[in-house]
């Protein structure tokens, strides 16, 4: 096998014992001229071999090789079937028994044979590292052989659990590790098994030696199911040459002939997958439950999942955002949930013509709406959606605090995802002193009540005038909102928001209506009973 042949990696979850390869070997030429020029490239050499093919009808040998199946070579067969051979290991004793059984059946080994994982064989061309820089280092050293054999060993399971191994956050590289640290952090090799498909290219008049044995294919399979083939299955034929003056050329093919899955096995596998999926889905249902927790009648629950994405084009760096939820009348929230929060400080970076500071800060609110004082004749009493107020500020390394801008957004009246870019503004002072103080020592005009960003909390009336309030236009705040509405009236598939609020308000008087009807029926029954009693007395 040439070192120029590329390898291919496959992955399979099927049992490796089903892996089969068909190997076809035949002599392609009798003699070819000896290449006098050692600098001749591989492509030109193969072209010369193909052009000099004169005997394609020689004896053809075809063998189907199973994974880790031992096929003896001529040299091994003669050695182990000899009655005078004395085995020294358990493996040699086993091979002697097998060869004696084959001898009784008049078995004749062919050119194709195998070396399995238990055989003491190593293909030295796989050792790529050279010991020295000398040009003649084809024979690997003893150390290279030992290291190559160590790669095939199964790794030892350490006493330290993976959860107990900690990696330091600083001084990660230890230039003077102890023996205990070296053994603890040693890289573990994934175990694999190797099999070689070989060819004996010796002539009949020569003695059978290992020098005539050539590797046709090397197969490695690790514990993760990865199959490494070198070379890959044949699209075209592969060529090998013998040594010596004759330099006979052989061609061989590698074909994947593993048995495919039968129809019964396929149906059985599909049925097992279906049962596994049903069991897993049932397990998920048991964890989640079959019903959502619904709010009580007359209450609508609103889930808000928001994100402060970024801020851009503000005057100064080191920005952070303060946000606060403003609840109108008849809106409620759990007392344990805070109504405000801060983002971490973020530095800006230039993107095109903009200076952008990214936050990616999430926030979440669970709100409840319940109206006990709804008047259907006055539609002005319909509730307004809550608002989220934002304040953008900067705080630099000189402890200078500046207000960069205010903005606000209203919770959408329909569920869904919304991405908004809100322009910001900041108050403007009456003189230049405020701007000088803002530049040199920090500090700037700011709102006493952040609700003035939208509608002040103490405002009464239907008209709000901000005439005379002087501001500067600043940057832009990008936010994202995801809203979910949950109520029992959605079971009726209400489509209009006004109808939704009307139904929510009407639900608040259902209990009073039921109480009135029950009182009326009770009084009616008492009157009927009294009338019947009076008739009895008169008679």
Residue, then its C-alpha position, 0 to 999 in steps of 0.5 A: x500500500x502506497x503512503x500516497x493513498x488517502x484514507x477515508x473515515x466512516x461512522x456506523x452504529x451497527x455492530x462491527x461484526x457485520x463489516x465485510x470487504x471483498x478483495x480482488x487481486x490479480x497479476x497485471x503484468x509479467x515484467x516492467x522496465x526498472x525505473x532508473x530515474x529515482x526522481x520519477x513522480x508517482x503519476x508518471x510511474x502509474x501511467x507507465x504501469x498501465x501502458x505496459x499491461x500485457x497479461x490481464x487474464x492471469x489467475x484472479x483471486x477473490x476473498x470476502x474478509x470479515x472483521x477480525x477474521x484470521x486468514x493464514x498466509x503461506x508462511x504462517x501456514x507452513x510454520x504452524x502446521x509443522x509437527x515439529x513447531x513448538x508454540x511459546x504463547x497461547x496465541x501460537x498454540x491456538x494458531x497451530x490447532x487451527x492450521x492442523x485442522x486446515x491441513x486435514x482438509x487439504x487447505x491451500x492458502x492463497x495470496x490474500x491473508x490478514x493480520x488481526x488485532x491480536x497478531x504481533x504485526x505493525x505497519x511501519x509506514x504509518x509511523x510518520x515521524x522520523x527520528x533524525x533528519x538523515x535521508x536514510x531513516x526508512x527503518x523505524x527505531x525501537x522507540x517508534x515501534x514501542x510508541x506505535x504499539x502503545x497507541x493500540x492499548x486501552x486507556x486505564x480508568x483513573x481514580x479521579x472522577x471528572x467532576x473532581x478535576x478542576x482547571x485553574x482560572x489563572x496560570x493555566x500552563x504549569x511549566x513544572x508539573x509534579x508526577x501526580x499532576x502529569x498523570x491527572x491531566x494526561x490525554x487519554x487515547x480513544x481505544x481502537x482495533x486494527x486489521x490489515x489485509x495483506x498480499x503474499x507476492x512471493x514466487x513459487x520457487x522462492x521461500x516465503x518471507x515477510x519481505x514479500x508481504x504487502x499491505x493492501x488495506x489498513x482498517x481501524x475501528x475505535x470505540x465511537x464507531x469511527x471506521x478508518x479505511x486506508x485506502x478507501x473502497x475502490x472506484x478505480x483499481x490500486x496497483x502494487x509492485x514487487x521488489x527486485x529486478x522483476x518488479x511484477x505489478x499487481x492490481x487489486x480492488x476493495x469493495x464493501x459487501x456488508x449485508x444490508x438490513x432485511x425488511x423484517x429487521x427494518x420494520x422491527x427497528x422502525x417499531x422500536x424507534x416508534x415505541x421509544x419516541x412514544x415513551x419519551x413523549x409520555x415522559x415529557x408529558x408527565x413532566x410538563x403536565x396536560x394543563x396550563x395553570x389558568x388565571x381565575x375568571x375575570x383576570x387577564x395575565x400578561x407575560x412580558x419577556x423583554x430585552x434591551x439590545x443596544x444604544x447608539x450615538x450617545x455623547x459619552x461612553x460607558x453607558x448603562x440603562x435604568x428601566x422602570x415599569x409604570x402600572x396604570x389603574x387596575x393592573x397588578x403585579x406580585x409584590x416580590x417582583x421588582x418594578x425596575x432594574x439596571x443593565x451592566x455598563x457597556x463600552x461603545x464601539x464604532x460600526x460604520x458611522x455609529x457608536x454602538x454599545x451592546x447590552x443584550x440585557x433581558x427582563x421579565x414581568x408577569x402582570x394581572x389585569x382585573x377591573x371591578x369598577x367597569x361602567x359600560x356606558x363610559x368607554x373612557x374608563x377602559x384601561x390603558x396598557x402599562x408603560x416601560x420607562x428608560x433612562x440612559x446614563x454614563x459613568x466614566x473612570x473619573x466618577x463623572x455621572x451624566x444623564x444621556x437620555x430618556x425614552x419610553x414604550x408601551x406594552x402592545x395590545x396584541x401578543x407577539x414579538x416587537x422590535x423597536x428603536x426608541x429616540x431619546x432626549x435629555x433636559x436642557x438647562x437654562x444657561x451654558x453653565x449646565x453644559x460646562x458642568x456636564x463636560x468637566x465634572x459631570x452632572x446634568x439636568x435630570x427629571x425628578x419623576x421619571x414618569x414625566x418621560x411619558x405621562x406623569x403619575x400625578x397628572x389628572x385630566x384628559x389634556x397634558x401640555x409640555x409646552x416650554x420644556x426644553x430638551x436635546x435630542x440624543x441617541x437611540x435605544x433598541x429594545x425587543x418585547x415578547x408579550x403573551x396574553x392568557x385568560x379564560x375568555x380566549x377559549x371563546x376566541x375573542x378577536x377584538x381588544x375592546x371586546x376582550x376588555x368588555x368581557x373582562x369587565x363583565x366577568x367582574x359582575x358575574x358573581x353579583x348577578x348570580x347572587x341576585x338571581x339566587x336571592x330572587x329564586x329563594x324569595x319566589x320559593x318562599x312566596x309560593x310556599x306561603x301561598x300554599x300554607x294560606x290555602x290549607x288554613x282557609x280550607 
